[in-house]
Amino acid sequence: MTKVLTTASDHIEGYKITALGGVAMATSVSIHYDSSISTAMSALSSLFQGSDEVNGEEIQDTYAHAVNKLINTATKNNCNAIINLKFDSISLPNQQKDGSTYIAVTAYGNICKIKKA
């Protein structure tokens, strides 16, 4: 598997951009339950695991999934780097009225080919 470097910057220190592949985007959607029981369980779990954010791990997983999809796009386009990496997210209530919320995270950036300078 080809290693893909990622950065929020417009360059990667020690590397030269040899080709730009364009802007790529990848979206990941997950559902989170925010009932009083699940919130209490998440809070209890975060207390023992040292996390200071309820449901933080689930949200981080959603971001990671979007980045992994973006890395796959870069690899399929023979690119080994993503520069100017950014994120957008949105939270939407589920119409089922069960206390759940959809979280959509989009990762986007410029895919490119780089080589050591």
Residue pairs with C-beta under 8 A, 6 or more apart in sequence:
1 75
2 75
2 80
3 80
4 71
4 74
4 75
4 79
4 80
4 81
4 82
5 12
5 15
5 80
5 81
5 82
5 114
6 67
6 71
6 81
6 82
6 83
6 85
6 109
7 81
7 82
7 83
7 84
7 85
8 84
8 85
8 86
9 83
9 84
10 83
10 84
11 17
11 83
12 81
12 83
12 114
14 116
14 117
15 81
15 114
15 115
15 116
15 117
16 114
16 115
16 116
16 117
17 81
17 83
17 112
17 113
17 114
18 112
18 113
18 114
18 115
19 79
19 112
19 113
20 110
20 111
20 112
21 74
21 77
21 78
21 79
21 110
21 111
21 112
21 113
22 110
22 111
23 108
23 109
23 110
23 111
24 70
24 73
24 74
24 77
24 82
24 108
24 109
24 110
24 111
25 70
25 106
25 107
25 108
26 66
26 67
26 69
26 70
26 72
26 73
26 106
26 107
26 108
27 66
27 69
27 104
27 105
27 106
27 107
28 62
28 63
28 65
28 66
28 69
28 104
28 105
28 107
29 62
29 102
29 103
29 104
29 105
30 58
30 59
30 61
30 62
30 65
30 102
30 103
31 94
31 100
31 101
31 102
31 103
32 55
32 58
32 59
32 100
32 101
32 102
32 103
33 98
33 99
33 100
33 101
34 55
34 99
34 100
34 101
35 98
35 99
38 99
39 54
42 54
42 55
43 54
45 51
46 52
46 53
46 54
46 56
51 57
53 59
59 103
62 103
62 105
63 87
63 89
63 105
63 107
65 105
66 87
66 105
66 106
66 107
67 85
67 107
69 107
70 82
70 85
70 107
70 108
70 109
70 111
71 82
73 111
74 80
74 81
74 82
74 111
77 111
78 113
79 111
79 112
79 113
80 113
80 114
81 111
81 112
81 113
81 114
82 109
82 110
82 111
82 112
83 109
83 110
83 112
84 109
84 110
85 107
85 108
85 109
86 107
86 108
86 109
87 105
87 106
87 107
87 108
88 105
88 106
88 108
89 103
89 104
89 105
89 106
90 103
90 104
91 101
91 102
91 103
91 104
92 101
92 102
92 104
93 100
93 101
93 102
94 100
94 101
94 102
